[in-house]
Amino acid sequence: MRHRWTVLWLLLLIPVLRLSDAAERPNIVFIFTDDHACQSIGAYGSKINKTPNIDRIANEGAVFLNSFCANSICGPSRACVLTGKHSHKNGFYSNGRGPFDGSQFTFPKVLQKSGYQTALIGKWHLNSDPTGFDHWEILPGQGSYYNPQFIGQTGRRQIEGYCTTITTDLALDWLRQRDDKKPFLLMCQHKAPHRTWAPELKHLTRYEDVDIPEPATLFDAWDNRSETLAGNAMSIDKHFYYDYDLKVHLPVPFAAAREQRLKDGEYRRMTPAQKLVWDAAFLPRNQAFLANPPTGKDLVRWKYQRYIKNYLRCIDSVDENVGRVLDYLDENGLTENTIVIYSSDQGFYLGEHGWYDKRWMFEESLKMPFLVRWPGHVKAGTRSEKLIQNIDYASTFLEVAGAEVPPEVQGTSLVPVLENPTTAEWRKSIYYHYYEHGGEHQVPRHEGVRNDRYKLINFYSNDGFDLYDLKEDPAEMVDVSDRAAYSEILATMKEELTKLRKQYDLPPLKK
């Protein structure tokens, strides 16, 4: 009889144990890059490169095709991610502002208090020390590609090597020594592929024998839209520096003084051995360029090729190191209970509209990658067109961990969309606001609203409204705000902008 009751007790206990195991809080790995354009990711249909390891996250999970930032600039985007709030609520409007107020709510602090081990490795760029992390080691400011310095809780150190690889090394080192009895949050945040696009030595010759396809709008004249666009200072044609951006570490006789003003600090940080490899790759190319320099549009094309190849080479290192993280999770039995998210602080112009950089509310800058793998919750191969934003990340991480989302958070958890991509209950539009004014790239303050077809940009500091029909004009080449056929659409979008401003409690606009 005693044996019978023991067996029955064990049979009853088994489901309980299984439920307990199933309810175990998942680990969170958040891989965050800087200025990674969606159009250079295979899962987003890239025609210029391949990213097999980043694509692996999408193939084994989901890719979000309409993922947007709230403020397309490095520090503010990070503040939006941490707080789940727009810039006017988290207080970090621009890179020139600071420091970030780390005393306010951030999702790592809540996870830490909930029993998660928390770590941040890599780029921070918030003019402050991180809070809410058991361990952190960050790059000062933008950081450096070669032989970077890192600032940790115990001080500053310089590590010889390439930043993308080093950041991953440090992240994996932390994973190896963590308390494996606790769930963890790892934020692995890369400098790459931010300007000045200094590739890893082993990738210096990749793409050299091919021409990367040019975007159709490389020679955009910025007409048929707001007059403020023509005042930009971020064109490939006129605003690259030969040494700093284009890696021509030789005098350029035909260049204006301005074009040679900035020097490539990465090259000057290299060891003699690193310089030997770099010079072997670039010196012959630069000598050939100077011996027979192109002119006119051909010179613009040369600049584009030099820029885009170095940019993609930086992506190659990112992709390889994403693979290292995924392999570690597989090899250590962590994959099934870990949610992995790959994203970037904003998009980037890869020659579209003749530009590099970000800031403007056009698609290439506004869109940010968001790929997620979460076994048992996200169906492999999912492609979602839901409108999501970086203010949604904080509440998502908290719900994944079973933690409460404070009412001040303005974003919405993505968990319902992750688990049911076809859900009808979701936002119909997103709000954007860029606050820096003028400065290095001469981009004015502007705000806007985007839904699944239309985009309204309010250049309130100087030039009024632009309206774009993204179905008929996906390249955003023609403002239709003054066309009679779009008068009702214009009115509707203005109403939506007013509604979102009220919803997010924005203060009155200041020119």
C-alpha positions as CSV (number, residue, x, y, z in Angstrom):
1,M,0.0,0.0,0.0
2,R,2.8,2.4,0.9
3,H,4.5,1.6,-2.4
4,R,1.2,2.3,-4.3
5,W,0.8,5.7,-2.6
6,T,4.4,6.6,-3.4
7,V,3.9,5.9,-7.0
8,L,0.7,8.0,-7.1
9,W,2.5,10.9,-5.4
10,L,5.3,10.7,-8.0
11,L,2.9,10.7,-10.9
12,L,1.2,13.7,-9.5
13,L,4.5,15.5,-8.9
14,I,5.8,15.0,-12.5
15,P,3.3,17.5,-14.1
16,V,4.2,20.0,-11.4
17,L,7.9,19.7,-12.1
18,R,7.2,20.1,-15.8
19,L,5.1,23.2,-15.3
20,S,7.9,24.6,-13.1
21,D,10.5,24.0,-15.7
22,A,8.3,25.5,-18.4
23,A,7.7,28.5,-16.2
24,E,11.5,29.1,-15.8
25,R,12.2,32.7,-16.6
26,P,14.1,33.0,-19.9
27,N,17.5,34.5,-20.4
28,I,17.7,37.6,-22.5
29,V,20.5,38.3,-25.0
30,F,20.2,41.7,-26.6
31,I,22.7,42.4,-29.4
32,F,22.7,46.0,-30.4
33,T,24.7,47.6,-33.1
34,D,25.2,51.2,-34.3
35,D,23.9,52.5,-37.6
36,H,23.2,49.1,-39.1
37,A,20.9,49.7,-42.1
38,C,18.2,47.2,-42.8
39,Q,19.1,47.2,-46.5
40,S,22.5,45.5,-45.5
41,I,20.9,42.5,-43.8
42,G,20.0,39.4,-45.8
43,A,16.8,38.8,-43.9
44,Y,15.6,42.2,-45.1
45,G,16.3,41.4,-48.7
46,S,19.8,42.9,-49.0
47,K,21.1,43.1,-52.6
48,I,24.6,44.2,-51.5
49,N,25.8,41.6,-49.0
50,K,25.0,38.5,-47.0
51,T,24.6,38.2,-43.2
52,P,24.2,34.4,-42.5
53,N,24.4,34.6,-38.8
54,I,22.1,37.5,-38.3
55,D,19.7,35.8,-40.7
56,R,19.9,32.7,-38.5
57,I,18.0,34.6,-35.9
58,A,15.2,35.4,-38.4
59,N,15.2,31.9,-39.9
60,E,14.8,30.4,-36.4
61,G,12.5,33.2,-35.2
62,A,11.0,36.4,-36.7
63,V,12.0,39.5,-38.6
64,F,10.0,42.7,-38.2
65,L,9.7,44.6,-41.5
66,N,8.3,47.8,-40.0
67,S,10.5,48.4,-37.0
68,F,11.2,52.1,-36.3
69,C,13.2,54.3,-34.0
70,A,11.7,57.2,-32.1
71,N,14.6,59.6,-32.6
72,S,17.3,58.7,-35.1
73,I,20.5,59.5,-33.3
74,C,22.8,57.3,-31.2
75,G,22.4,58.4,-27.5
76,P,18.7,59.3,-27.6
77,S,17.8,56.0,-29.3
78,R,19.6,54.1,-26.5
79,A,17.7,56.2,-23.9
80,C,14.4,55.2,-25.6
81,V,15.4,51.5,-25.4
82,L,16.3,51.7,-21.7
83,T,13.3,53.6,-20.6
84,G,10.5,52.7,-23.0
85,K,9.8,56.4,-23.3
86,H,10.1,59.1,-26.0
87,S,13.0,61.6,-25.7
88,H,10.8,64.4,-24.2
89,K,10.0,62.0,-21.3
90,N,13.4,60.4,-20.7
91,G,15.2,63.8,-21.0
92,F,17.9,62.7,-23.4
93,Y,17.1,64.6,-26.6
94,S,20.5,64.7,-28.4
95,N,24.1,63.5,-28.3
96,G,25.2,66.9,-27.1
97,R,22.9,66.7,-24.1
98,G,23.9,64.9,-21.0
99,P,24.3,63.1,-18.8
100,F,21.5,60.5,-19.1
101,D,19.5,60.5,-15.9
102,G,20.2,57.0,-14.6
103,S,18.0,57.5,-11.5
104,Q,14.8,57.1,-13.6
105,F,13.2,53.8,-14.5
106,T,15.2,51.6,-16.8
107,F,14.3,48.0,-17.6
108,P,17.7,46.5,-16.5
109,K,17.1,47.9,-13.0
110,V,13.8,46.1,-12.7
111,L,15.3,42.9,-14.0
112,Q,18.1,43.2,-11.6
113,K,15.7,43.6,-8.6
114,S,13.7,40.7,-10.0
115,G,16.7,38.3,-9.6
116,Y,18.3,38.6,-13.0
117,Q,22.0,38.9,-13.4
118,T,22.6,41.9,-15.7
119,A,25.6,42.8,-17.8
120,L,26.3,45.5,-20.4
121,I,29.3,45.2,-22.7
122,G,30.3,47.7,-25.4
123,K,28.9,51.0,-26.5
124,W,26.9,53.1,-24.0
125,H,27.1,56.7,-25.3
126,L,24.9,58.3,-22.7
127,N,27.5,60.5,-20.9
128,S,27.0,58.7,-17.6
129,D,27.8,55.5,-15.8
130,P,25.4,52.7,-16.4
131,T,22.9,51.8,-13.6
132,G,21.0,48.5,-13.1
133,F,23.9,46.3,-14.1
134,D,25.8,43.8,-12.0
135,H,28.7,44.1,-14.5
136,W,29.5,46.7,-17.1
137,E,32.4,47.5,-19.3
138,I,31.7,50.3,-21.8
139,L,33.5,52.2,-24.6
140,P,34.1,55.9,-23.8
141,G,32.0,58.0,-26.1
142,Q,31.8,56.5,-29.6
143,G,34.7,54.2,-28.8
144,S,37.4,53.1,-31.3
145,Y,37.6,50.3,-33.8
146,Y,41.3,49.5,-33.1
147,N,42.9,48.9,-29.8
148,P,39.9,50.4,-27.9
149,Q,39.7,51.6,-24.4
150,F,37.0,50.2,-22.1
151,I,35.7,51.7,-18.8
152,G,34.6,49.3,-16.2
153,Q,33.6,49.4,-12.5
154,T,37.3,49.0,-11.5
155,G,38.7,51.6,-13.9
156,R,39.9,52.0,-17.5
157,R,42.0,49.7,-19.7
158,Q,43.1,49.4,-23.3
159,I,42.8,46.1,-25.2
160,E,44.7,45.4,-28.3
161,G,42.7,44.2,-31.2
162,Y,39.5,44.9,-33.1
163,C,36.5,46.3,-31.1
164,T,33.8,44.1,-32.5
165,T,35.7,41.0,-31.6
166,I,36.8,42.3,-28.3
167,T,33.3,43.3,-27.3
168,T,32.1,39.8,-28.0
169,D,35.1,38.3,-26.2
170,L,34.2,40.2,-23.1
171,A,30.5,39.3,-23.4
172,L,31.4,35.6,-23.7
173,D,33.8,35.8,-20.8
174,W,31.0,37.2,-18.6
175,L,28.6,34.4,-19.7
176,R,31.2,31.8,-18.7
177,Q,31.6,33.2,-15.2
178,R,28.0,34.1,-14.4
179,D,26.0,32.4,-11.7
180,D,24.3,29.7,-13.8
181,K,21.5,29.3,-11.1
182,K,20.0,32.7,-12.1
183,P,18.5,34.0,-15.3
184,F,20.5,36.7,-17.1
185,L,20.3,39.8,-19.2
186,L,23.2,40.3,-21.5
187,M,23.4,43.6,-23.5
188,C,26.2,43.2,-26.1
189,Q,26.4,46.6,-27.8
190,H,28.8,47.1,-30.7
191,K,30.3,50.3,-32.0
192,A,30.1,49.0,-35.6
193,P,29.2,49.9,-38.2
194,H,29.4,53.5,-37.1
195,R,31.5,56.1,-38.9
196,T,34.4,56.0,-39.7
197,W,34.0,52.4,-40.9
198,A,37.4,50.9,-40.2
199,P,37.2,47.2,-41.1
200,E,38.9,44.4,-39.4
201,L,42.2,43.5,-40.9
202,K,41.1,40.1,-42.2
203,H,38.3,41.8,-44.2
204,L,40.2,44.6,-45.9
205,T,40.2,43.0,-49.3
206,R,36.6,41.7,-49.3
207,Y,34.4,43.1,-52.1
208,E,37.4,44.6,-53.8
209,D,36.8,42.8,-57.1
210,V,33.1,43.7,-57.3
211,D,31.1,46.8,-57.7
212,I,28.4,47.2,-55.1
213,P,25.1,48.2,-56.8
214,E,24.3,51.8,-56.4
215,P,21.0,53.0,-55.0
216,A,18.7,54.5,-57.6
217,T,18.6,57.8,-55.7
218,L,22.4,58.3,-55.4
219,F,22.2,61.5,-57.4
220,D,19.0,62.9,-55.8
221,A,18.8,66.6,-56.3
222,W,16.4,67.0,-53.3
223,D,13.7,68.8,-55.3
224,N,9.9,68.2,-55.2
225,R,10.2,68.1,-51.4
226,S,10.9,70.4,-48.5
227,E,13.4,73.1,-49.4
228,T,15.3,72.3,-46.1
229,L,16.6,69.0,-47.6
230,A,19.0,70.8,-50.0
231,G,20.7,72.4,-47.0
232,N,22.0,69.1,-45.7
233,A,25.7,68.5,-44.9
234,M,25.8,64.7,-45.2
235,S,26.1,64.0,-49.0
236,I,28.6,61.5,-50.3
237,D,29.5,64.0,-53.0
238,K,30.4,67.0,-50.9
239,H,30.8,66.0,-47.3
240,F,33.3,63.2,-47.0
241,Y,36.8,63.7,-45.9
242,Y,39.5,61.9,-47.9
243,D,41.6,60.8,-44.9
244,Y,38.9,60.5,-42.2
245,D,36.1,58.8,-44.2
246,L,37.7,57.5,-47.4
247,K,41.0,56.1,-46.0
248,V,43.2,58.0,-48.4
249,H,46.1,58.5,-46.1
250,L,48.0,60.5,-48.7
251,P,47.8,64.1,-49.9
252,V,45.0,64.7,-52.4
253,P,46.2,67.5,-54.7
254,F,42.8,68.3,-56.2
255,A,40.9,68.2,-52.9
256,A,39.8,71.4,-51.1
257,A,41.3,72.1,-47.7
258,R,38.1,71.2,-46.0
259,E,38.1,67.8,-47.6
260,Q,41.4,67.0,-46.0
261,R,40.9,68.6,-42.6
262,L,39.9,65.6,-40.6
263,K,42.4,62.7,-40.1
264,D,41.7,59.1,-39.6
265,G,42.2,58.5,-35.9
266,E,41.8,54.7,-36.3
267,Y,44.9,54.5,-38.5
268,R,46.8,56.5,-36.0
269,R,45.8,54.2,-33.1
270,M,47.1,51.1,-34.9
271,T,50.2,49.2,-33.9
272,P,53.1,49.1,-36.5
273,A,52.1,45.5,-37.3
274,Q,48.4,46.5,-37.9
275,K,49.5,49.4,-40.1
276,L,51.6,47.1,-42.2
277,V,48.5,44.9,-43.1
278,W,46.3,48.0,-43.6
279,D,48.9,49.7,-45.9
280,A,49.3,46.6,-47.9
281,A,45.6,46.7,-48.7
282,F,44.9,50.4,-49.1
283,L,48.1,52.0,-50.3
284,P,48.1,50.4,-53.8
285,R,44.4,51.3,-54.3
286,N,45.0,54.9,-53.1
287,Q,48.0,55.3,-55.4
288,A,46.0,54.1,-58.3
289,F,43.2,56.5,-57.5
290,L,45.6,59.5,-57.2
291,A,47.3,58.6,-60.5
292,N,44.1,58.7,-62.5
293,P,41.4,60.4,-60.4
294,P,37.8,60.3,-61.6
295,T,35.8,63.5,-61.9
296,G,32.1,64.5,-61.8
297,K,29.7,61.7,-61.2
298,D,32.4,59.2,-61.5
299,L,34.2,60.7,-58.5
300,V,30.9,60.4,-56.5
301,R,30.7,56.7,-57.6
302,W,34.3,56.1,-56.5
303,K,33.5,57.7,-53.1
304,Y,30.3,55.5,-52.8
305,Q,32.3,52.3,-53.6
306,R,35.0,53.1,-51.1
307,Y,32.4,54.0,-48.4
308,I,30.0,51.1,-48.9
309,K,32.7,48.5,-49.1
310,N,34.2,49.6,-45.8
311,Y,30.8,49.8,-44.2
312,L,30.0,46.2,-45.4
313,R,33.3,44.9,-44.2
314,C,32.4,46.2,-40.7
315,I,29.1,44.4,-41.0
316,D,31.0,41.2,-41.8
317,S,32.7,41.3,-38.5
318,V,29.5,42.0,-36.7
319,D,27.8,39.0,-38.4
320,E,30.7,36.7,-37.5
321,N,30.5,37.7,-33.9
322,V,26.7,37.3,-33.7
323,G,27.5,33.7,-34.9
324,R,29.9,33.3,-32.0
325,V,27.2,34.3,-29.5
326,L,24.6,31.9,-31.0
327,D,27.1,29.1,-31.1
328,Y,27.9,29.6,-27.4
329,L,24.2,29.4,-26.5
330,D,23.9,26.2,-28.5
331,E,27.0,24.6,-27.1
332,N,26.0,25.3,-23.5
333,G,22.4,24.2,-23.7
334,L,21.0,27.7,-23.4
335,T,19.2,28.2,-26.7
336,E,15.8,26.8,-25.7
337,N,15.4,29.1,-22.7
338,T,17.0,32.3,-24.2
339,I,15.3,35.0,-26.1
340,V,17.8,36.6,-28.6
341,I,17.1,40.0,-30.1
342,Y,19.2,41.7,-32.8
343,S,18.7,45.4,-33.4
344,S,20.5,48.7,-34.0
345,D,20.0,52.2,-32.7
346,Q,18.6,53.4,-36.0
347,G,19.0,52.8,-39.7
348,F,21.5,54.5,-42.1
349,Y,21.7,55.9,-45.5
350,L,23.9,53.8,-47.8
351,G,23.9,56.3,-50.6
352,E,20.1,56.7,-50.8
353,H,19.3,60.4,-51.6
354,G,23.0,60.8,-52.0
355,W,23.5,60.6,-48.3
356,Y,25.3,58.8,-45.5
357,D,24.4,59.1,-41.8
358,K,20.8,59.1,-40.4
359,R,18.6,61.8,-38.6
360,W,16.0,62.5,-41.4
361,M,12.6,60.8,-41.0
362,F,13.0,59.0,-44.4
363,E,12.7,55.2,-44.4
364,E,16.4,54.3,-44.5
365,S,17.1,56.3,-41.3
366,L,13.7,55.7,-39.5
367,K,13.8,51.9,-40.0
368,M,15.8,49.9,-37.6
369,P,16.4,46.1,-37.7
370,F,14.5,43.9,-35.2
371,L,15.0,40.2,-35.4
372,V,14.1,37.9,-32.5
373,R,14.5,34.2,-31.7
374,W,12.5,32.8,-28.8
375,P,12.0,29.0,-29.0
376,G,8.5,27.9,-28.1
377,H,7.1,31.3,-28.4
378,V,8.1,32.7,-31.8
379,K,7.4,30.6,-34.8
380,A,10.4,30.0,-37.0
381,G,10.4,32.0,-40.3
382,T,7.9,34.6,-39.1
383,R,7.8,37.9,-41.1
384,S,5.8,40.6,-39.3
385,E,4.6,43.8,-40.8
386,K,3.3,45.2,-37.5
387,L,4.5,48.8,-36.7
388,I,6.9,48.5,-33.8
389,Q,9.3,51.0,-32.2
390,N,12.3,51.0,-29.9
391,I,10.1,52.4,-27.0
392,D,8.5,48.9,-27.0
393,Y,11.7,47.1,-26.0
394,A,11.6,47.8,-22.3
395,S,8.1,46.6,-21.7
396,T,8.8,43.5,-23.8
397,F,11.8,42.5,-21.8
398,L,9.8,43.0,-18.6
399,E,6.9,40.9,-19.7
400,V,9.3,38.2,-20.9
401,A,10.8,38.1,-17.4
402,G,7.4,38.2,-15.7
403,A,8.1,41.6,-14.2
404,E,5.7,44.5,-13.8
405,V,5.7,47.3,-16.4
406,P,5.5,50.7,-14.6
407,P,2.7,53.0,-15.9
408,E,5.2,55.7,-17.0
409,V,6.4,53.4,-19.9
410,Q,5.0,54.7,-23.2
411,G,5.9,51.7,-25.3
412,T,3.8,48.5,-25.6
413,S,5.1,45.0,-25.0
414,L,5.7,43.0,-28.2
415,V,5.0,39.7,-26.5
416,P,1.4,39.5,-27.9
417,V,2.7,40.1,-31.4
418,L,5.6,37.7,-31.0
419,E,3.3,34.9,-30.0
420,N,0.5,35.8,-32.4
421,P,1.9,37.8,-35.4
422,T,-1.6,38.1,-37.0
423,T,-3.2,39.8,-33.9
424,A,-5.5,42.7,-34.9
425,E,-5.0,44.5,-31.7
426,W,-2.0,46.7,-32.4
427,R,-1.0,50.3,-33.1
428,K,-1.8,51.8,-36.5
429,S,0.8,54.5,-36.5
430,I,4.1,55.6,-34.9
431,Y,5.4,59.0,-33.8
432,Y,8.9,60.3,-34.5
433,H,10.8,63.4,-33.3
434,Y,14.3,64.5,-34.1
435,Y,15.5,67.3,-31.8
436,E,19.1,68.2,-32.8
437,H,19.1,71.4,-34.9
438,G,21.7,72.2,-37.5
439,G,25.1,71.1,-36.3
440,E,27.5,68.9,-38.2
441,H,25.0,67.6,-40.7
442,Q,22.6,70.6,-40.9
443,V,19.4,68.6,-40.2
444,P,16.7,70.7,-38.6
445,R,14.3,69.7,-35.9
446,H,11.3,67.8,-37.2
447,E,8.5,65.4,-36.1
448,G,6.2,63.1,-37.9
449,V,3.7,60.2,-38.1
450,R,3.9,57.1,-40.2
451,N,1.2,54.5,-40.8
452,D,1.2,51.4,-43.0
453,R,1.0,53.6,-46.2
454,Y,1.5,57.3,-45.5
455,K,4.1,59.4,-43.8
456,L,3.7,63.0,-42.7
457,I,6.8,65.0,-41.7
458,N,6.5,68.3,-40.0
459,F,9.6,70.5,-40.5
460,Y,8.2,72.8,-37.9
461,S,11.5,74.7,-37.3
462,N,11.5,76.2,-40.8
463,D,9.4,74.7,-43.6
464,G,6.1,73.0,-42.8
465,F,4.7,69.7,-43.9
466,D,5.7,67.0,-46.4
467,L,3.4,64.1,-47.2
468,Y,4.6,60.8,-48.8
469,D,2.6,57.9,-50.3
470,L,4.9,55.0,-49.5
471,K,2.9,52.6,-51.8
472,E,3.2,54.8,-54.9
473,D,6.5,56.4,-54.0
474,P,8.6,54.0,-51.8
475,A,11.8,56.0,-52.4
476,E,10.1,59.2,-51.0
477,M,11.0,61.4,-53.9
478,V,7.8,63.5,-54.2
479,D,6.0,65.5,-51.5
480,V,2.2,65.2,-52.3
481,S,1.0,67.5,-49.5
482,D,-0.2,70.1,-52.1
483,R,-2.0,67.7,-54.4
484,A,-5.8,67.9,-54.3
485,A,-6.1,64.1,-54.5
486,Y,-4.3,63.8,-51.2
487,S,-6.2,66.6,-49.3
488,E,-8.2,64.2,-47.2
489,I,-5.2,62.0,-46.5
490,L,-3.3,65.1,-45.4
491,A,-6.0,66.1,-43.0
492,T,-6.3,62.6,-41.6
493,M,-2.5,62.4,-41.0
494,K,-2.5,65.8,-39.3
495,E,-5.2,64.6,-37.0
496,E,-3.2,61.4,-36.3
497,L,-0.2,63.5,-35.5
498,T,-2.2,65.7,-33.1
499,K,-3.6,62.5,-31.5
500,L,-0.2,61.0,-30.9
501,R,1.2,64.2,-29.5
502,K,-1.6,64.2,-27.0
503,Q,-1.2,60.4,-26.3
504,Y,2.5,60.8,-25.6
505,D,2.0,64.1,-23.7
506,L,4.3,66.2,-25.8
507,P,5.0,69.8,-24.9
508,P,4.3,72.7,-27.4
509,L,6.8,72.7,-30.3
510,K,9.7,75.1,-30.1
511,K,11.4,76.3,-33.3
